[in-house]
């Protein structure tokens, strides 16, 4: 398919293409995550803690774009599975610190290999990968800015301005 010539009205929408690509990537991840007995959100938590163990729940939520009402039950399930510990900070009792257990560290090390497998399986070259990542990060930033402006009651781009391209 020529990427500049959509075959349906939905294919002309950025949101549809992000949605479809997201589902496609999750399908690529599924066999790897099944072998690790992880869901995709659990995988993201392990990767984040593998990179920097001992994060607070708030820090982890911000890094992963997850609200605490989504993250807390996920962390409880991961603790029950023996992957991590949730401990109150000794400096600030309001802060809960998340650390990997030995089992969690081993699983996180295995999980850290998965993105390389996905890159190989998807056939995306390094240059395309980096360009796509750059565009998606910029898009996420723009969307977050508009959402923040809307939440603060300021006018962001209205439906008419963005309707034709979203």
C-alpha positions as CSV (number, residue, x, y, z in Angstrom):
1,X,0.0,0.0,0.0
2,X,1.3,3.5,-0.9
3,X,1.4,5.3,2.5
4,X,0.4,8.6,0.9
5,X,-2.8,7.1,-0.6
6,X,-5.3,5.9,2.1
7,X,-7.6,3.2,0.9
8,X,-10.3,4.2,3.4
9,X,-11.4,7.3,5.3
10,X,-10.1,5.8,8.5
11,X,-6.6,5.3,7.1
12,X,-6.4,9.0,6.5
13,X,-6.6,9.6,10.3
14,X,-3.5,9.8,12.5
15,X,-5.6,8.4,15.4
16,X,-6.6,5.3,13.5
17,X,-3.1,4.6,12.3
18,X,-1.8,4.9,15.9
19,X,-4.5,2.7,17.1
20,X,-3.9,0.0,14.5
21,X,-0.1,0.2,14.9
22,X,-0.5,-0.1,18.7
23,X,-2.6,-3.2,18.3
24,X,-0.1,-4.6,15.8
25,X,2.8,-4.1,18.2
26,X,1.0,-5.6,21.1
27,X,0.3,-8.7,19.0
28,X,4.1,-8.8,18.2
29,X,4.9,-8.6,21.9
30,X,2.3,-11.2,23.0
31,X,4.3,-14.4,22.5
32,X,7.3,-12.9,24.3
33,X,5.3,-11.6,27.2
34,X,3.3,-14.9,27.4
35,X,6.6,-16.7,27.9
36,X,7.5,-14.3,30.7
37,X,4.0,-14.5,32.2
38,X,3.6,-10.7,31.9
39,X,1.0,-8.4,30.6
40,X,2.1,-5.4,28.6
41,X,1.7,-2.9,31.5
42,X,3.6,-5.3,33.8
43,X,6.4,-5.4,31.1
44,X,6.6,-1.6,31.1
45,X,6.8,-1.5,34.9
46,X,9.7,-4.1,34.9
47,X,11.6,-2.2,32.2
48,X,11.3,1.0,34.1
49,X,12.4,-0.6,37.4
50,X,15.2,-2.5,35.5
51,X,16.5,0.9,34.4
52,X,16.1,2.5,37.8
53,X,15.0,0.4,40.7
54,X,13.6,2.0,43.9
55,X,11.2,4.5,42.2
56,X,8.2,6.0,44.0
57,X,4.8,5.1,42.8
58,X,4.2,8.7,41.6
59,X,7.5,8.7,39.7
60,X,6.7,5.4,38.1
61,X,3.2,6.5,37.1
62,X,4.6,9.7,35.6
63,X,7.3,7.8,33.7
64,X,4.7,5.3,32.3
65,X,1.8,7.7,31.8
66,X,-0.4,5.7,34.2
67,X,-2.7,7.0,36.8
68,X,-2.4,5.7,40.4
69,X,-5.8,4.0,40.2
70,X,-4.4,1.9,37.3
71,X,-0.9,1.5,38.7
72,X,-1.7,0.6,42.3
73,X,-3.7,-2.6,41.6
74,X,-1.1,-3.6,38.9
75,X,1.7,-3.2,41.5
76,X,-0.2,-5.2,44.1
77,X,-0.6,-8.1,41.6
78,X,3.1,-7.9,40.7
79,X,3.9,-8.0,44.4
80,X,1.7,-11.0,44.9
81,X,3.5,-12.7,42.0
82,X,6.8,-12.1,43.8
83,X,8.2,-9.6,41.3
84,X,8.5,-6.5,43.4
85,X,8.1,-5.1,46.9
86,X,6.1,-2.0,47.8
87,X,7.6,-0.3,50.9
88,X,6.9,2.9,52.7
89,X,9.8,5.4,52.5
90,X,11.6,5.8,55.8
91,X,12.1,9.6,55.0
92,X,8.5,10.3,54.0
93,X,5.8,7.8,55.1
94,X,3.4,9.1,52.4
95,X,5.8,7.8,49.7
96,X,5.7,4.2,48.6
97,X,8.9,2.9,47.0
98,X,8.9,0.1,44.5
99,X,11.8,-2.3,44.3
100,X,12.4,-5.5,42.3
101,X,12.8,-8.8,44.1
102,X,15.4,-11.3,43.0
103,X,12.7,-12.9,40.9
104,X,11.7,-9.5,39.5
105,X,15.3,-8.6,38.6
106,X,15.7,-11.9,36.7
107,X,12.4,-11.4,34.9
108,X,13.2,-7.7,34.2
109,X,16.6,-8.8,32.6
110,X,14.7,-11.2,30.3
111,X,12.1,-8.5,29.6
112,X,14.8,-6.1,28.6
113,X,15.7,-8.4,25.7
114,X,12.2,-8.2,24.2
115,X,12.5,-4.8,22.4
116,X,15.4,-6.1,20.4
117,X,13.4,-9.1,19.4
118,X,10.5,-6.8,18.4
119,X,12.8,-4.6,16.3
120,X,14.0,-7.7,14.5
121,X,10.5,-9.2,14.0
122,X,9.0,-5.9,12.8
123,X,11.6,-5.4,10.2
124,X,11.9,-1.7,11.0
125,X,15.4,-0.4,10.3
126,X,17.2,1.7,12.9
127,X,16.8,5.0,11.0
128,X,13.0,4.4,10.6
129,X,12.8,3.4,14.2
130,X,14.5,6.6,15.5
131,X,12.5,8.8,13.1
132,X,9.2,7.2,14.1
133,X,10.1,7.5,17.8
134,X,11.0,11.2,17.4
135,X,7.7,12.0,15.7
136,X,5.6,10.0,18.2
137,X,7.4,11.7,21.2
138,X,6.7,15.1,19.7
139,X,3.1,14.2,19.0
140,X,2.7,12.9,22.6
141,X,4.2,16.2,23.9
142,X,1.8,18.3,21.7
143,X,-1.2,16.3,22.9
144,X,-0.2,16.6,26.5
145,X,0.2,20.4,26.1
146,X,-3.2,20.7,24.6
147,X,-4.8,18.5,27.3
148,X,-3.1,20.6,30.0
149,X,-4.4,23.8,28.4
150,X,-7.9,22.4,28.2
151,X,-7.7,21.2,31.8
152,X,-6.6,24.7,32.9
153,X,-9.6,26.2,31.0
154,X,-7.5,27.8,28.3
155,X,-8.5,27.3,24.7
156,X,-6.3,24.9,22.8
157,X,-6.9,24.1,19.1
158,X,-10.6,23.7,18.6
159,X,-12.3,20.8,16.9
160,X,-12.5,22.6,13.6
161,X,-8.7,23.2,13.5
162,X,-7.8,19.6,14.2
163,X,-10.7,17.7,12.8
164,X,-9.4,17.3,9.3
165,X,-6.1,15.8,10.4
166,X,-6.8,13.7,13.5
